[in-house]
């Protein structure tokens, strides 16, 4: 339809749509705008006790939610709900969420700035050992 229009016709169509009244609900009120971020922000306080007010957990073993990729976040929640056979407090908190609620939470937490956490000691030692192993092998080969 647009391909056959010249610039004047396109302006007339745009002016027509701009002149239409706002979309209203059956009650006559304007339809509220849906904001996934604001919806996620409104739902997030339920997560704060364990995952921190801004999604940065301070509890060992509890993952931080801040900065998580939205797609990963939604899949992780769904996997947690369907995989884990034990019913925990987390199950009861997530049970009432719709897919849209999960996506809204995901967008909200993705926008939060993650705070770096200290690495676990065993992980640091393991990484150092893996890094130095090739060097030790090379030095041993040269000195032999």
C-alpha positions as CSV (number, residue, x, y, z in Angstrom):
1,X,0.0,0.0,0.0
2,X,2.8,2.5,0.9
3,X,4.8,1.6,-2.2
4,X,2.2,3.3,-4.5
5,X,1.9,6.5,-2.4
6,X,3.7,9.7,-3.1
7,X,4.9,11.9,-0.2
8,X,1.7,14.0,-0.1
9,X,-0.5,10.9,0.1
10,X,1.7,9.5,2.9
11,X,1.4,12.8,4.8
12,X,-2.4,12.7,4.5
13,X,-2.6,9.1,5.8
14,X,-0.3,10.1,8.7
15,X,-2.4,13.1,9.5
16,X,-5.6,11.0,9.5
17,X,-4.1,8.5,12.0
18,X,-2.8,11.3,14.1
19,X,-6.3,12.9,14.3
20,X,-7.9,9.7,15.7
21,X,-8.9,9.7,19.4
22,X,-6.8,7.6,21.8
23,X,-7.7,3.9,22.1
24,X,-10.0,3.5,25.1
25,X,-11.2,0.5,27.1
26,X,-14.8,-0.6,27.2
27,X,-15.3,1.6,30.3
28,X,-14.3,4.7,28.2
29,X,-11.0,5.2,30.0
30,X,-7.7,5.4,28.1
31,X,-6.0,2.0,27.9
32,X,-3.0,2.0,30.3
33,X,0.4,1.6,28.6
34,X,2.2,-1.6,29.5
35,X,5.8,-1.2,30.6
36,X,7.7,-4.4,31.1
37,X,10.4,-2.6,33.1
38,X,7.9,-1.0,35.5
39,X,6.0,-4.3,35.9
40,X,9.3,-6.1,36.7
41,X,10.3,-3.3,39.1
42,X,6.9,-3.8,40.9
43,X,7.5,-7.6,41.1
44,X,11.2,-7.4,42.1
45,X,10.7,-6.7,45.9
46,X,9.5,-10.3,46.3
47,X,13.0,-11.4,45.2
48,X,14.9,-8.9,47.4
49,X,15.1,-11.0,50.6
50,X,17.4,-13.6,48.9
51,X,18.7,-11.9,45.8
52,X,19.3,-8.4,47.1
53,X,17.3,-5.2,46.6
54,X,19.0,-4.5,43.3
55,X,19.5,-8.1,42.3
56,X,23.0,-8.4,43.8
57,X,22.9,-11.3,46.3
58,X,25.0,-11.1,49.4
59,X,24.0,-14.7,50.5
60,X,26.6,-17.4,49.6
61,X,25.1,-19.9,47.2
62,X,22.3,-17.6,46.1
63,X,22.8,-16.3,42.6
64,X,22.7,-12.6,41.8
65,X,20.1,-11.6,39.3
66,X,21.5,-8.2,38.3
67,X,22.9,-8.1,34.8
68,X,21.6,-11.5,33.8
69,X,20.6,-11.9,30.1
70,X,16.8,-11.8,29.9
71,X,16.5,-15.0,27.8
72,X,18.7,-16.9,30.2
73,X,16.8,-15.6,33.2
74,X,13.4,-16.8,31.9
75,X,14.7,-20.2,30.8
76,X,16.5,-20.6,34.2
77,X,13.2,-19.8,36.1
78,X,11.2,-22.2,34.0
79,X,13.9,-25.0,34.4
80,X,14.0,-24.4,38.1
81,X,10.2,-24.7,38.4
82,X,9.9,-27.8,36.2
83,X,13.1,-29.7,37.1
84,X,13.3,-29.4,40.8
85,X,11.0,-31.9,42.4
86,X,11.4,-30.4,45.9
87,X,9.0,-27.7,46.6
88,X,10.8,-24.8,48.1
89,X,10.0,-21.2,49.1
90,X,11.2,-20.2,45.6
91,X,8.5,-22.5,44.0
92,X,5.7,-20.8,45.9
93,X,7.0,-17.4,44.9
94,X,7.3,-18.2,41.2
95,X,4.2,-20.3,40.9
96,X,1.8,-17.4,40.4
97,X,4.0,-15.7,37.7
98,X,2.9,-15.6,34.1
99,X,5.4,-15.8,31.3
100,X,4.9,-12.1,30.8
101,X,5.7,-11.5,34.5
102,X,8.9,-13.6,34.2
103,X,9.9,-11.6,31.1
104,X,9.2,-8.4,32.9
105,X,11.4,-9.4,35.8
106,X,14.1,-10.5,33.4
107,X,14.2,-7.1,31.7
108,X,14.2,-5.3,35.1
109,X,17.1,-7.3,36.5
110,X,19.0,-7.2,33.2
111,X,19.0,-3.4,33.5
112,X,20.6,-3.6,37.0
113,X,24.3,-3.2,37.4
114,X,26.0,-6.4,38.7
115,X,28.4,-6.0,41.6
116,X,31.5,-8.3,41.2
117,X,31.7,-11.0,43.8
118,X,34.9,-12.5,45.2
119,X,35.9,-15.7,43.5
120,X,35.8,-18.8,45.7
121,X,39.2,-19.8,46.9
122,X,39.2,-23.3,45.3
123,X,38.3,-21.7,42.0
124,X,41.2,-19.2,42.1
125,X,43.7,-22.0,43.1
126,X,42.4,-24.2,40.3
127,X,42.7,-21.4,37.7
128,X,46.3,-20.6,38.9
129,X,47.3,-24.2,38.6
130,X,45.8,-24.5,35.1
131,X,47.6,-21.3,34.0
132,X,51.0,-22.3,35.4
133,X,51.0,-26.0,34.2
134,X,52.1,-25.2,30.6
135,X,54.9,-22.9,32.0
136,X,56.1,-25.6,34.4
137,X,56.1,-28.1,31.6
138,X,58.0,-25.8,29.2
139,X,60.6,-24.9,31.9
140,X,61.1,-28.5,32.8
141,X,61.6,-29.4,29.1
142,X,64.2,-26.6,28.6
143,X,66.2,-27.5,31.7
144,X,66.3,-31.2,31.1
